[in-house]
Amino acid sequence: MTDDEEPLLPGMSGFRSEKEEKLLMNRLNRTIGQLEGVRRMLGSGASCTELLMLVSAVQASLRSFSKEVLLHYLASDVAEELRHGDSASLDELASILKKIL
C-alpha cells in the first residue's frame, strides 16, 4: 500500500488482491440481498418462523464474512508484524476478538 492509499479497515494494511476483494464483495452483496428479503417478508406478513429462518441466514452470512476478514488480518498484518518482531498487533487482535466473540 502506498502512502496516499486509505486502508480498507482501520488497523489493516488494506492490501487485498482483486480476487479477494471481489469474493468479499460478492459475499457482502448476498448478505445485503438476504437482509432486504427480511424487510420484504416483514412487509408482506411472513410468519415468524420464516422471518427467523432468514434472519438466521443473515447472521450466518455476516459471521462468515467476519471470519474471512479476520483470516486476512491474521495472514497479512499480524503475520507481517510478528515477522518483524513487533507483537503490538497481538494486543489489537485480542481486543478485536473480545468484541466479536
N, C-alpha and C positions, 0 to 999 in steps of 0.2 A: 504494500500500500504506500502510495506517495504521500508527501506532507499535505497536499491540497485535497486529498480524498477524505470524506467523512466516514467514520466507522458505521457499519450497519446497525450494530447494537452497542450501547455503552460498555466499555471494558473489553471489546473484542477488536481484533485487528481488522475485521471486515473482509478479509480475503476469503472468497469462495470462488470456486470455479463456476463457469457459466452453467455447467450441468448441475452442480449442487444447488445453485440459486434457482434454476428452473424447477428442480424437483421440490424444493421448499415452497416455491410459489404455487405450484400445482396442488400440493398438499393443503396449503392455506386456502386456496380458492375452493377446493372441495369442502373444507370446513365452513367457509362462508356460505356456500350453497346449502349445506345442511342446516345452518342456523337460519337462513332465510326460509327454509322449509318449515322450521319450527314456527316462525312468525305466520306463515300462510296457514299451517294446520291450526294454530290457535284461533285465527280469524275465521276459520271455516267450521269451527265447532268439533274438532277432532277429540277423540276420547283421551282421558288422562293417560291411559296405557300407551296409546300411540305417541302422545307427546313425550312421555317419559322415555320411551324407547329411542326416539330421535334425539332427545337431549343427551341420553347416554352415549349415543354415537358421536355427537358433537364433542362431548368431554373426552372420549377416547381419541378422537382425531386431534384435539389440542394437546393431549398428553404425548401422542406420537410425534407431533410437530416439535414440542419442547424437548423431547429426547433427542431428536435429530440435531437441534441447535446445540444442546448440551454436549453431544458427542463431538460435534465440530469444534466447540470451545475447548474440550479436553485434548483433542488431537492437534489443534493448532496452537492457541495461545498458551494453555497450561504446559503442554509438552515443550514448546519453544522456550518458555521462561525457565523451566526446570533444566533444560539442556544447557542454559547459560548460568546455572547456579542460583537463579532467583526463585525463591519459593513464595513470594508475595501472592501469586495467583492462587495458591492453595487456600489462603485465608479468604480470598474473594470467592473461590469455589465453595468453601464451607458455608459462607454466608448465603450464597445463591441456593445451595441445597436445602438449607434450613427454611428458606422461603417457599420453595416449590414442592418439598416433600411433606 
